[in-house]
Amino acid sequence: MKMQTQNFLETTKIHYKGMVPLVAYLIISGQLETRDSKGEIKNISAGEMIGLKEVWHHEPLHFDIDTTPGTTLLPLDKSMLERFKQVLLES
């Protein structure tokens, strides 16, 4: 299982409200901005994760997600998350 980070040099929309995400994101550096249907913006900082529950349960996110310049993310798809769960249960 090879994990590869994604680096964003400029603001980039990585998710649209109402879509089911294919990956959860662990924020390595920088931050993400979420915007809900009311326009409320929340920042998610390095060390936090977004989309875990939604990927696991195949549920839509109810907000847009944008990167900020200089953000590095580690995308985690369901197969990686299942492998992590298996390893944790074995230990």
Rosetta blueprint (number, residue, H / E / L):
1 M L
2 K L
3 M L
4 Q L
5 T L
6 Q E
7 N E
8 F E
9 L L
10 E L
11 T L
12 T L
13 K E
14 I E
15 H E
16 Y L
17 K L
18 G L
19 M L
20 V L
21 P L
22 L L
23 V E
24 A E
25 Y E
26 L E
27 I E
28 I E
29 S E
30 G L
31 Q E
32 L E
33 E E
34 T E
35 R E
36 D L
37 S L
38 K L
39 G L
40 E L
41 I E
42 K E
43 N E
44 I E
45 S E
46 A L
47 G L
48 E L
49 M E
50 I E
51 G L
52 L H
53 K H
54 E H
55 V H
56 W H
57 H H
58 H L
59 E L
60 P L
61 L L
62 H L
63 F L
64 D E
65 I E
66 D E
67 T E
68 T L
69 P L
70 G L
71 T E
72 T E
73 L E
74 L E
75 P E
76 L E
77 D E
78 K H
79 S H
80 M H
81 L H
82 E H
83 R H
84 F H
85 K H
86 Q H
87 V H
88 L H
89 L H
90 E H
91 S L
